[in-house]
Amino acid sequence: MRVISLCPSNTEIMEFLGLTNLLVGVDDFSDWPESVKSLPQLGPDLSINLDLVEELKPDLVLASLSVPGMEKNIEGLAERNIPYIVLNPQSLADIENDLIITANALNMPEHGREAAAQFRNRLENIKQKGASASRRTKLYWEWWPKPVFTPGRINWLTEVSEAAGAENIFKDVELASVQTDWDDVKSRNPDYICIAWVGVRKQKVKKELIINRPGWEELKAVRNDRILILEEELYCRPSPRLLDGLEKLHHLIHD
């Protein structure tokens, strides 16, 4: 089988399935595992070069709808009669299910069943640790600073927060992504500020930018120096690597 992945989370699903060796091309942003960096790069996930995709003669393309604008990739694949499936997970259960869907599409269902069981067992183990927390630590997640975007109830980071024995302070908003402002965050007064800006490496995020926001010196998280600059690749991509992020989060807020 010759497989192409059009976004990082799909590439990471292939690695979790133990099938990275089937990949013959990836989008420009796929950077894990390290071995995929040597594969042909087919452009950014919103502007895939479909001529290159076609030249690679894939048996299956793993497409995505995780970012608005990806629809044109799917339309192009359909026009060229290139075989594809679309993954668009919104929850941890969706990610587990996508392991099975992808493996079935590759005619390797046993890989899917095994990977899904591993994912589920690992998640349950962390949830048991989180359930023993004496209080629910309040977390503010920031995906983007200007305008401010944060995950709402319908998002995997709300689940990740709960599994870690904490809660997302915007879980009351019935959206996947919430546009808000600094005053709203201030009024909710989180215990921790979790910064994971989409597409920005943590090394480029300066804590001073957070601390110096108007009025934020009053926040518990700022007063107690509980500002977590996190790896966006462990929290912003709907892939099994969210479990790595979850384990790290549990350690940071409880140990």
Disulfide bonds with the S-S distance in Angstrom:
none
